[in-house]
């Protein structure tokens, strides 16, 4: 509370706290009773922020943000979805347990206000094992994984960078397959669509009731984008190569942020 309202001079604070025995997001104003604020639960704040900002008017909001939140907010800002001048980040460093569970390669916020930075997780063994497979072996692996999908949209609903007004995965032109599981197009379209936005927060994998290793898939695509274009999502400055022409100029239809 002190960091948000005294140091950052914010009008609102977006954080997580215990509510009726569960952890939930809360939007506090000056003078509110904070209750039991929590920083030990990896609650994704970036997508909550995007939903509440339109209702805040001229108010400035401080948000408790892990590094993945920071990156997601940067991608939102670059696409004009947030005014960075109205958002202050309270940097929350993940502990060793959280870093290990998320297999995080970049866990330390740009500025740390809460906690202490720890070492990044070592190379992701799941990704390395998949890269060691032949192409036919990978196809067999992902075919088996995608057959478990029940098309619940948990991966898209919980993703902080799935911010399109209309989801292509709900458009029959692109994913016309009926029934469960959906066809390959469902997962391939999402992989391509997130190629320049994914911040590897792992929310898709945590939300998946079928335990599909979606974070490994995201990391493999991010690896290819970095090798091909030298681009890493969430740096706050670099424009996505998929949002520019071959000459490096912004697309003319730049209001389409997806």
Phi, psi and omega per residue, in radians:
X1 nan -0.781 -3.111
X2 -1.101 -0.759 -3.132
X3 -1.062 -0.774 -3.077
X4 -1.189 -0.867 -2.964
X5 -1.634 -0.472 -3.132
X6 -1.698 -0.892 -3.097
X7 -1.340 -0.789 -3.060
X8 -1.625 -0.139 3.116
X9 0.979 0.599 3.132
X10 -1.366 2.771 3.080
X11 -1.637 -0.411 -3.111
X12 -2.401 2.745 3.068
X13 -2.260 2.179 3.052
X14 -1.824 2.063 -3.076
X15 -2.574 -2.973 3.073
X16 -2.117 2.511 3.085
X17 -2.598 2.892 3.132
X18 -1.344 2.202 3.101
X19 -2.283 2.007 3.086
X20 0.932 0.709 3.083
X21 1.495 -0.060 3.113
X22 -2.104 2.838 3.089
X23 -1.710 2.286 -3.099
X24 -2.521 2.753 3.094
X25 -1.259 2.625 3.119
X26 -2.477 2.457 3.095
X27 -1.942 1.952 -3.049
X28 -1.843 2.598 3.031
X29 -1.947 2.930 3.092
X30 -0.981 2.334 3.106
X31 1.569 -0.192 3.111
X32 -1.212 2.649 3.031
X33 -1.376 2.076 -3.014
X34 -1.216 -0.491 -3.055
X35 1.260 -2.726 -3.106
X36 -1.595 1.526 3.119
X37 -1.219 2.513 -3.067
X38 -2.189 2.399 3.050
X39 -2.190 0.049 -3.076
X40 -1.632 -0.063 3.139
X41 -1.898 2.187 -3.093
X42 -1.268 1.322 -3.120
X43 -1.598 2.194 -3.115
X44 -1.314 1.961 -3.054
X45 -1.649 -0.370 -3.037
X46 -1.087 -0.781 -3.122
X47 -1.235 -0.514 3.041
X48 -1.161 -0.749 3.135
X49 -1.004 -0.785 -3.102
X50 -1.071 -0.527 -3.118
X51 -1.421 -0.485 -3.085
X52 -1.641 -0.438 -3.068
X53 -0.962 -0.733 -3.129
X54 -1.040 -0.322 -3.091
X55 -1.746 0.053 -3.056
X56 -1.643 -0.140 -3.133
X57 1.058 -2.210 -3.114
X58 -1.566 0.010 -3.122
X59 -1.126 2.467 3.018
X60 -1.631 2.447 -3.073
X61 -2.130 2.387 3.009
X62 -1.793 2.405 -3.100
X63 -2.268 2.350 3.060
X64 -1.284 2.040 -2.961
X65 -2.285 2.203 2.932
X66 -1.353 3.057 -3.111
X67 -1.053 -0.686 3.135
X68 -1.176 -0.606 3.028
X69 -1.079 -0.806 -3.131
X70 -0.995 -0.766 -3.132
X71 -1.165 -0.752 -3.141
X72 -1.107 -0.720 3.117
X73 -1.129 -0.610 3.083
X74 -1.109 -0.741 3.123
X75 -1.156 -0.647 3.083
X76 -1.124 -0.736 -3.103
X77 -1.157 -0.716 3.140
X78 -1.100 -0.460 -3.129
X79 -1.689 0.137 3.061
X80 1.352 0.275 -3.132
X81 -1.485 -0.368 3.101
X82 -2.342 2.581 3.001
X83 -1.637 1.871 -3.087
X84 -1.060 -0.363 3.115
X85 -1.241 -0.256 -3.130
X86 -1.858 0.091 -3.108
X87 -2.188 2.193 3.058
X88 -1.976 2.414 -3.079
X89 -1.819 2.178 3.011
X90 -1.645 1.773 -3.011
X91 -1.174 2.141 3.129
X92 -1.982 2.010 3.124
X93 -1.435 2.243 3.103
X94 -1.259 2.583 3.103
X95 -1.465 3.069 -3.047
X96 -1.073 -0.644 3.137
X97 -1.109 -0.814 -3.124
X98 -1.128 -0.705 3.132
X99 -1.091 -0.715 3.136
X100 -1.166 -0.766 -3.120
X101 -1.124 -0.641 -3.127
X102 -1.536 -0.091 -3.067
X103 0.878 0.802 -2.974
X104 -1.419 2.286 3.141
X105 -1.703 -0.088 -3.098
X106 -2.605 1.321 -2.964
X107 -1.612 -0.128 -2.979
X108 -1.751 2.118 3.099
X109 -1.071 2.796 3.132
X110 -1.027 -0.673 3.054
X111 -2.347 2.201 -3.071
X112 -1.706 2.158 3.069
X113 -1.884 -0.498 -3.091
X114 -2.276 2.262 3.108
X115 1.484 -3.042 3.126
X116 -2.298 2.474 -3.137
X117 -1.183 2.477 3.063
X118 -2.122 2.979 -3.116
X119 -1.152 2.607 3.059
X120 -1.171 2.747 3.094
X121 -1.174 2.616 3.088
X122 -1.151 3.091 -3.135
X123 -0.884 2.381 -3.080
X124 -1.210 1.944 -3.079
X125 -1.102 -0.632 -3.134
X126 -1.098 -0.736 3.108
X127 -1.164 -0.779 -3.125
X128 -1.080 -0.694 3.120
X129 -1.128 -0.671 3.134
X130 -1.207 -0.693 3.128
X131 -1.159 -0.442 3.136
X132 -1.356 -0.249 3.133
X133 -1.359 2.754 3.018
X134 -1.308 2.872 3.128
X135 -1.034 -0.795 3.085
X136 -1.065 -0.620 3.107
X137 -1.176 -0.687 3.087
X138 -1.126 -0.725 3.124
X139 -1.056 -0.755 3.109
X140 -1.091 -0.724 -3.133
X141 -1.103 -0.888 -3.069
X142 -1.245 -0.551 3.056
X143 -1.039 -0.781 3.119
X144 -1.141 -0.687 -3.138
X145 -1.177 -0.808 -3.083
X146 -1.189 -0.386 3.083
X147 -1.174 -0.299 3.138
X148 -1.462 -0.205 -3.033
X149 -1.202 2.313 3.075
X150 -1.883 0.239 3.058
X151 0.959 0.820 -3.114
X152 -1.450 -0.239 -3.109
X153 1.170 0.320 3.069
X154 -1.093 -0.630 -3.124
X155 -1.140 -0.671 -3.129
X156 -1.390 -0.677 -3.093
X157 -1.128 -0.572 -3.085
X158 -1.703 -0.062 -3.118
X159 -1.363 2.203 -3.121
X160 -1.264 -0.281 -3.141
X161 -1.942 0.248 2.937
X162 -1.580 1.435 -3.025
X163 -2.066 0.391 3.073
X164 -1.246 2.534 3.077
X165 -1.164 -0.675 3.115
X166 -2.132 2.143 -3.070
X167 -1.430 2.205 3.127
X168 -1.101 -0.468 -3.126
X169 -1.245 -0.226 3.079
X170 -1.747 0.033 -3.136
X171 -1.636 2.075 -3.047
X172 -1.134 -0.364 3.107
X173 -1.100 -0.624 -3.064
X174 -1.696 -0.624 3.120
X175 -2.218 1.302 -3.051
X176 -1.376 -0.115 -3.064
X177 -1.095 2.428 3.135
X178 -1.810 2.710 3.045
X179 1.470 -3.061 -3.097
X180 -2.140 2.327 -0.026
X181 -1.373 2.873 3.069
X182 -1.267 2.879 3.125
X183 -1.301 3.090 -3.113
X184 -1.013 -0.558 -3.073
X185 -0.992 -0.617 -3.121
X186 -0.987 -0.852 -3.088
X187 -1.388 -0.615 -3.124
X188 -1.213 -0.695 3.104
X189 -1.097 -0.758 3.135
X190 -1.120 -0.685 3.134
X191 -1.083 -0.781 -3.139
X192 -1.199 -0.678 -3.085
X193 -1.177 -0.476 3.140
X194 -1.697 0.071 -3.008
X195 -1.013 -0.535 -3.115
X196 -1.940 0.263 -3.078
X197 -2.274 -0.444 -3.012
X198 -1.070 2.265 -3.125
X199 -1.881 0.190 3.044
X200 1.023 0.712 3.115
X201 -1.338 -0.376 3.112
X202 1.452 0.104 -3.117
X203 -1.098 -0.607 -3.135
X204 -1.083 -0.777 -3.114
X205 -1.208 -0.699 3.135
X206 -1.143 -0.564 -3.083
X207 -1.448 -0.271 -3.033
X208 -1.285 2.045 3.140
X209 -1.283 -0.222 -3.116
X210 -1.714 0.049 3.116
X211 1.013 0.661 3.042
X212 -1.306 2.301 -3.097
X213 -1.308 1.177 -3.040
X214 -1.190 -0.542 3.131
X215 -1.124 -0.669 3.093
X216 -1.085 -0.722 3.106
X217 -1.097 -0.772 3.128
X218 -1.063 -0.757 -3.111
X219 -1.136 -0.648 3.135
X220 -1.163 -0.696 3.097
X221 -1.178 -0.765 3.116
X222 -1.041 -0.655 3.122
X223 -1.085 -0.752 3.124
X224 -1.143 -0.728 3.141
X225 -1.105 -0.679 3.107
X226 -1.143 -0.745 -3.133
X227 -1.198 -0.663 -3.080
X228 -1.381 -0.701 -3.000
X229 -2.086 -0.144 -3.075
X230 1.176 0.473 -3.064
X231 -1.971 2.371 3.054
X232 -2.218 2.181 -3.104
X233 -1.127 2.520 3.001
X234 1.622 0.155 -3.107
X235 -1.364 -0.180 3.043
X236 1.518 -0.246 -3.074
X237 -2.242 -0.813 -3.027
X238 -1.201 2.288 3.110
X239 -1.417 2.432 -3.131
X240 -1.032 2.383 3.067
X241 -1.138 -0.322 3.126
X242 -1.512 -0.032 3.088
X243 -1.946 0.223 -3.117
X244 -2.265 2.858 3.063
X245 -1.416 3.108 3.115
X246 -1.123 -0.361 3.106
X247 -1.549 0.032 3.120
X248 1.484 0.122 3.129
X249 -1.555 2.633 3.128
X250 -1.079 2.593 3.056
X251 -1.042 2.509 3.128
X252 -1.089 -0.668 -3.140
X253 -1.527 1.039 -2.984
X254 -1.357 -0.008 3.068
X255 -1.392 -0.247 3.103
X256 -1.507 1.654 -2.979
X257 -1.399 -0.103 -3.075
X258 -1.513 nan nan
